[in-house]
Amino acid sequence: MQQLKFTINHHIFSKALSDVGKAVTQKSLIPIFSGIKIIAEDDGITLIGTNTDIIIEKFISISEVDNNGLHIKQTGSAVVSAKSFTELIRKLPEPIQVEAINHQTIKIKSGDIFTQFNGFPAEEYPTLPVIDQSNTIHMDAEDLIDAIKQTVFATAKNETRPVLTGIHFTFSSNKFMAVATDSQRLASIVKEINTTGETSFIVPSSSLNELVKQISDYSGAVEIHSADGYILFKTEKVSLYSRLISGTYPNTSKLIPTEQSTTLFLDRESLVKGIDRACLFAGEWKNNNITLTIQDNKLCISSGSSEIGSIQELQKIKDIDGDFDLKISIDGYFLMDAIKMIKDEDIKMKFNGTMRPIVIESTRGKSSYLHLISPVRSY
């Protein structure tokens, strides 16, 4: 292992360690996987954390920090314990000097504080996946984050069908589509982007949740590359590698109803609050059932359980198209999740019978966001 030596701003270093540490597991049977790799080069330092399923790489450039920031005195690499090293750096004052004598001796100096860490051989740290970056998809970070947030909550929470634990990304002819379903509900969003190639893959929800955290403050373009079972999301400062989920994603387009017997236009905020109240009386053993009916040209939201009691609430329907004969039971929390994703003042709900899925959309023209929820039996 090469030696390294640098000084760095405490806040910058501490945050970067914390960010890459999100990918590190402390329960790995391979000790070095509990570490963070630090690479010092002439133009900056790179931090890498991994648990084999996800890899986070963060770069700190010399040009981005002030006089109390990063100064490379000797290039090289080292691997340190993620948990204890990060915790120590967080508790040290400014500035911090890191020096690796060999893989067993990493010294940290901060003012009159001198510490010494045991390390791992840097050459034994896992190498990054080799991904062909010639076919690059560029996507605005804000659009990517929005697509993930609008769909990730609908992914399956168990491993019975692994493909359903991720979001299905599809890129084709200047269009991007993200779909998630747990077989009881479905969320999808379509966005226009500048791309010519066609590709699709399933990305684990856990990886995408972490990606959102890593790029939440970033406003530029994100490069997306995929190959050999991996996907890479790359910005100027951070790269996130994730294993892809193998398998065939179900053809969800067949699940979307093409007809509806009743369409309601409702105030979004009032509806969310009403459903939230009804969920207080809906027992989990009954799938958090709430019942929707139309009474006197108003939407009736009701629920009840023998242990708690019951509630019935009438809300104004802004407009209605079709049949007034409506009665359907549905998981209240699923419905609330879907409605919260729509940012418009009003929402549109489409129904086609007691046991056919409900479709929730925005009221602004042709919506790019769609949510579908299967009803539940009320007995």
N, C-alpha and C positions, 0 to 999 in steps of 0.2 A: 504494500500500500504506500502511495506517495504521501509525503507530509503535506500539511496545509496550515495556513495561518492567515487570519483576517480579523479586522475589527468591524463592528456593525452597530447600527442604531438598535437599541433595545426593543422598541415598539415594533419596528419592521420585522425583526428577526422572530420575536415572540409570536406575532400573528401568522407569519409564514409557517412556522413550526406547527402551530395549532391547526392550520388549514390542511397541510399534508398529513398530519397525524390522524385526520378523520378516516384515512384509508388503512390505518395500521390496526391490527388486532393484537391484543395482549395475551390471547389464549392459543396462539399458534404452537404447534408441535416443533416447528423449526424456529429456533431462537432468533435468528437474524431477521425474521419477518416482523419482529416486534420493534425493529429499529427504523430510523430515518437516515437515508444516505445524504450526505452533504458533499457537493462537488464545488470546489473553488477554481474558477478560471479567470483569465485576465479581464473579461468583461463583466463578471458578476458571479453569483453563486446560485446553484440549483439544489433544491431540496426535493427528495423523492420518498413517498410512503406507499406501501402496497400491502394487500392481503391476498394477492393472486387473482381475485375477482375484479378488483378495482385498483387502479394506480393513479396517484395524484402527483404531478410534477409542477413545482413552482419555481419561477426564475426571478431573482432580485438583481437588477442591473445597477452598475456603479453610477450610471448617468442619472438615475432617478432619485438619488439620495443626496442629502446635504453634507456639509463638512464633517458632521458628527456621525455620518452614515457608514457606508461600506468602503473599506480599503483592503484590497487584496495584497498581502505581503508575501505569500507563497502559495502557488497553486497545488492542488492535490485533492484527495477525497478521504472521507471517513464515514463510518456508520455508528450512530449513537442510539442508546435506548430512547425510544420515542417518549414514553410517559415521564420518566424521571428527568430527562434532559429538558424537555419542554417546560416542565413544572419549575425547574431551577431557573431557566432563562426568564420566565415570567416574574420571578421574585428578585431578580437582580436589578441594580440601578444602571444608569448609563456610564460610559459606553461599554460594550462587551467585546472581549478579545477571545477568539477560539483558536487553539493550536493543537494539531495532532502530531505527536511525536512518532507514534506507531499505532497499530490498531488496538493496542491494549492501553494506550495512554492518550487521552484527549483532555487538554487543560483549558479551563475557562477562567478568565480574569476580568474582574469588574471593580475598578477602584482598588481598595485594599482587601478585596475578597478574592481568594484563590481556591479553585476547586479542581478536582481531577476525576475524570470518568473513565470507566472501562468501556472499550468499544468492540466492534466486530470487524473482521477482515473485509474491507470494501470490495475486494475482487469476488467475494462470495455472494454479494447482494444480487438478487435477480435482475436480469437485463430487461430492458423495455421491449415490448413486442415490436417486430418489424412490420410496419404498415406502409403500403405504397401510398404516397401522398400526391401522386400525379393527378388523380381524379378527385378534385376537391369540391365539396359543396359548401358554399358560403351562406350563412343565415344570420340575420340580425339577432343579437343576443336577446333583445326584448321580445321578439316574436317567438324565439325558442323557449324562453322562460314561460311565456304566456301559454304556449301549447302544452307544456309539461304540467303546469298548474291546473289547466282546464281539464286534464284527463287522468292524471296519475292517481287520484283518489278512487277511481273506478277499477283499478287493477285488483286482481285476486290477492287475498292475504294468506292463502295456504298454497302448498306445493302440489296439490292433487293434479292440476294441469299446469305444468311449469310455464307454458307459453302465455298463460293469462296473468302471470305475475309481472309482466312487462308491458310497455307501450309499443304498439306496432307503428313504426315510422315508414311512410311511403313517399318517395320523391319521384315525380314524373311530370314532364312537359310544363315546367314553371309552376308546379303545384306541389305543396307539401301537405300531407295528411297525417294526423296522429290519432290513434284509436286505442281505447282501453276498455276492457270488459271483464267482469267476474262471473258472467253468465246470468246474473240477476239484473244488472244494469250495464249501460254502455255510454261512454262519452267519446265524442269525436270533434275534431276541429280541422278546418281546411284553411290554409294560408297560401297566398301567391308569393313565390320567391323566384329569383333568377337562376334557373338551373336547366340544363338540357338533358342530362342523363336520367336513367331510370334505375332505381334501386329500392330495396326495402329490407328492414331488419327489425328484430324485437330486442329492445333494450330493457334490462331489469329496472324496476321502479326504484329500487334502493340507489342505484347508480345515478338515476336522473334526479332524484331528490337531492343527492349530494352535489350534482352539477349545478343545480339552481343556487345552492348556498355559495358555491365557489365563484360564480359569475354574476351574482346579484347586483354588484356595484359596477359592472362592466357595461358599456354602452355601444361597443363596436360590433364588428362581425365575428362570428364564431366559425372556424373551419371544422368541417365534419369529414372524417375519413373512416372507411370500414374495409376490413379484409381479414380472412383467416380466423373468423370467430371473435374478432375484437372490433371495437369502435373507438375512435379518438375524437374528442372535442378539444379544440385548441384555440387559445387566444394568445395575445402577446406575452402574458405573464403566467398563465396556468394551462396545463394540459391534463385532461382526465381520460384515462384509458379504462374501458370496461369490457368484460366478456359479454358477448351477445348470447341470447337464449336461442338454442337450436330448436327446430320444429316448424310446423306449418301453422300460421295464425288462421283462425276460422274466418270464413267469408262473412263478415258482419253486415255487409250491404243487404243481405237477404233478410236481416232481422228488422230493418226499418220499414214500418207500415207505409204503404202507398196511399191508403185511404183512411179517412177518419169520419166518425159520425157526429162528433161534437168538438168544437174548438172554442176555448175560453181565452179571453184577454183580461189579465189581472194585474193589480199593482204589486210589484215585486217585493217591496219592503214590508207591506202589510201581510202578504202571504207568508213570507219567511217567519215573521213574528207569530202568526197564527199557528203554523206548523210546529214551531218550537214549543208553544204552549201545549199543543195536543200531544206532543211526544212525552210530556211529563206524565201523562196518564196511560201511555201505551207500554205494556209490559214487554221486556226483551224476549220472554218465552213465546210471545205471539208475534215475533218479527217486527216489533215496534210499530204495529199496525195503526194507521189512522184511516178514516173513511171519508171520502169526498162524495157529496151529493149536491144536487141543485134543488133549492127550496125557495119558492117565491122570488125567482129570478136572482137569487143570491147563492154563493158557494157556501155550503155547510161543511165545516171541518170538525170531525168528532173522533173521539177515542175514549176508551175506558177499560178498566180492569177491576175485578172483584176485590183485589187487595188495596187499591188506591182510591178509585172513584171514577168519575167520568167528566167529560167536557164537551160542549157543543158551541161552536162559534160561527156566525154568519158574516160573510164578507161580500162587498160589492163586486159585481162582475162588470167590468167596463164595456165589454162587448161579448156577444155569443153568436156563434154560427153553427147551425145544425140542430141536432136533437137535444131537447131539454131533459130527457130521461137519462140521468146519469147516477150511477152508484158504483164506486170502486174502492177497494182497500189496497193500501200500499205502505211500504216501509217509510215511515215519516222522516227518518234520518237520511235515507237515500234521496228522498225528494228535496230535502233542505240542502243537501250537498250540491245538487244539480242547480237549484235556483240561485244559490249564492254565487255561482260561477258567472251568471249573466249580470252585466253591469248596467243594463238599461233600466229605465224607470218601470217599464211594463214587461211582462213575459207572455208567451203564448203556450198554452197546453192543449195537446191534441189527444182525443180519446176515441176508441173504436170498440166499445163493449166492455163488459165487466172483467174479462180475463185476457184482454189484449194489452200489449205494452202501451204506456203513456209516453208521448214525445214532448219534450220541453225545448222551446226555442226562444230566441230573441224576437221582438216584434219589428225590428228594423230591417225591412226588406228581406232578401234571401240571407238567412243567417249562416255564418261560417261555423257556428257552434251548435251542436245537437246533443241532447241527452235523452236516453231511453231507459225506462224502468219497468220491469215486469211487475204486475200486480200480485197480491197474495190472497189466498182464500181467507175469508173472514170467519171461518169456523174452526 
